């Protein structure tokens, strides 16, 4: 079965999902978008107000900055697959452990379908979740310590590269970090080119 059909099936389930209370305050659930055949998958925390309104990931101010960062790295937004740990709007941009437990099986299925060779996590929540899933707990630190570092794990479908990055929204709250994010993405872009991922 084609990846698009399998992803659409997950989306249909999310539309009627009531596993946690977030369904009550959302307008549009957000599955993800981009190329399901891409080797590169980006994972953030969850939809903000703009994403909730449009039903698409990373379309607000942070998303616009992410587009610029991708370009700096030599990537096109439509050439990668972008999603989040959470599929419904997070009113305070905060998430509880039980909400992650309820929602994360959808992300796990997306990873199984897309079979990325590279996962770029955006922010602490996505990084913690992916590190936990792929047995990298001993490397778990705050994003300020491990941003733009390369971690490799062996999976059933081959080697997977995991790269934790600052969430692009960080630079909007803390403009002093903007340059760090730019440098990180240029560095990661060079690495991905060298390895033939882009």
C-alpha positions in Angstrom: 0.0 0.0 0.0 1.3 3.5 -0.9 2.6 5.6 1.9 0.1 8.4 1.2 -2.8 6.0 1.7 -1.4 4.7 5.0 -0.8 8.3 6.3 -4.3 9.3 5.2 -5.7 6.3 7.3 -3.9 7.7 10.4 -5.3 11.2 9.7 -8.8 9.8 9.5 -8.3 8.2 13.0 -6.9 11.5 14.4 -10.0 13.4 13.2 -12.2 11.3 15.5 -9.6 10.8 18.3 -10.7 11.5 21.9 -7.8 9.8 23.7 -7.0 13.1 25.6 -8.9 16.3 26.2 -7.1 18.3 23.4 -9.8 17.3 20.9 -12.2 19.7 22.7 -10.2 22.9 22.0 -8.8 22.1 18.5 -10.1 23.4 15.2 -8.1 21.2 12.9 -5.8 18.2 13.8 -2.4 18.4 12.1 -0.9 15.2 10.8 2.1 16.4 8.9 3.1 17.3 5.4 5.9 17.0 2.8 7.4 14.2 0.9 6.5 10.8 2.5 9.4 9.3 0.5 11.9 11.7 1.9 14.9 10.3 3.8 14.6 13.3 6.2 11.8 13.7 8.8 11.5 16.8 11.1 9.6 16.4 14.4 8.4 19.3 16.5 6.2 19.5 19.6 2.7 20.3 18.4 0.4 22.7 16.4 0.2 26.4 17.5 -2.7 28.7 16.7 -1.9 29.2 13.1 -1.3 25.5 12.5 -4.7 24.8 14.2 -6.4 27.3 11.9 -4.8 25.9 8.7 -4.5 22.2 9.7 -0.8 22.3 8.6 2.5 22.0 10.6 4.9 24.9 11.0 3.0 27.7 9.1 3.2 30.4 11.8 6.1 32.7 12.6 8.3 29.7 13.7 7.4 27.9 10.5 8.5 30.8 8.4 11.8 30.9 10.2 12.1 27.1 9.8 11.7 27.5 6.0 14.6 30.0 6.0 16.7 27.5 8.0 15.9 24.7 5.7 17.0 26.8 2.7 20.3 27.7 4.5 20.9 23.9 4.9 20.3 23.3 1.2 16.9 21.7 1.7 13.4 22.5 0.4 10.4 22.3 2.7 8.5 20.1 0.2 11.5 17.8 0.0 11.3 16.7 3.7 8.5 15.4 5.8 7.4 17.6 8.7 5.3 16.5 11.7 4.9 16.9 15.4 4.7 14.6 18.5 1.2 16.1 19.3 -1.5 16.3 16.6 -3.8 18.8 18.3 -3.5 22.4 19.3 -1.7 22.9 22.6 -3.4 26.0 24.1 -0.5 26.9 26.4 2.1 25.3 24.2 2.7 22.8 27.1 2.0 19.1 27.1 1.4 16.6 29.9 3.1 13.2 29.9 -0.3 11.3 29.6 -1.1 13.4 26.5 2.2 12.4 24.9 1.4 8.7 25.8 -2.0 9.0 24.2 -0.9 10.8 21.0 2.6 9.4 20.3 1.4 6.1 18.7 0.3 8.1 15.7 3.9 9.5 15.3 5.4 6.0 15.8 3.2 4.8 12.9 4.3 7.7 10.7 7.9 6.9 11.4 7.2 3.2 10.5 5.5 4.3 7.2 8.0 6.9 6.1 11.1 5.0 7.3 13.4 8.1 7.4 17.1 7.7 7.4 17.5 11.0 9.3 15.2 12.4 12.1 15.7 16.0 13.0 14.0 16.8 16.4 13.0 20.4 17.1 13.1 21.2 20.8 13.3 19.3 24.0 9.9 17.3 24.0 10.5 15.8 20.5 14.1 15.1 21.3 13.3 13.4 24.6 10.6 11.3 23.0 12.8 10.1 20.1 15.8 9.5 22.3 13.6 7.3 24.5 12.2 5.5 21.6 15.6 4.7 20.0 17.4 3.9 23.2 19.5 7.0 23.5 18.5 7.9 27.1 22.1 8.0 28.3 22.7 11.0 25.9 19.6 12.8 27.2 20.5 16.5 28.0 18.8 19.8 27.4 18.8 20.9 23.9 21.3 23.7 24.7 23.9 21.0 25.4 23.3 18.6 22.5 21.9 20.8 19.6 23.3 20.0 16.2 25.1 16.9 17.4 24.9 13.7 15.4 23.6 10.4 17.0 23.4 7.1 15.2 21.3 4.1 16.0 20.8 0.7 14.3 17.2 -0.2 13.5 15.6 -3.1 11.7 15.6 -1.1 8.4 19.2 0.1 8.7 21.1 3.0 10.4 19.2 6.0 11.6 20.8 9.4 12.2 19.1 11.5 14.9 20.0 15.2 15.1 18.5 17.3 17.9 18.0 21.0 17.1 16.6 24.0 18.8 12.9 24.6 18.0 12.8 27.5 15.5 10.4 29.3 17.9 13.3 29.6 20.4 14.9 32.3 18.2 11.6 34.3 18.2 11.6 34.4 22.0 15.3 34.7 22.3 16.7 36.7 19.3 20.2 36.2 20.6 20.0 32.5 19.6 19.1 33.3 15.9 22.7 33.1 14.8 23.3 29.8 16.6 20.3 28.3 14.8 21.6 29.5 11.5 25.0 28.1 12.1 23.5 24.8 13.3 21.5 24.4 10.2 24.4 25.2 7.9 26.5 22.7 9.7 23.8 20.0 9.5 23.2 20.8 5.8 26.9 20.2 5.1 26.8 16.9 7.0 23.7 15.7 5.2 25.1 16.7 1.8 28.4 14.8 2.6 26.4 11.7 3.5 24.2 11.9 0.4 20.9 12.6 2.2 20.3 15.8 0.3 
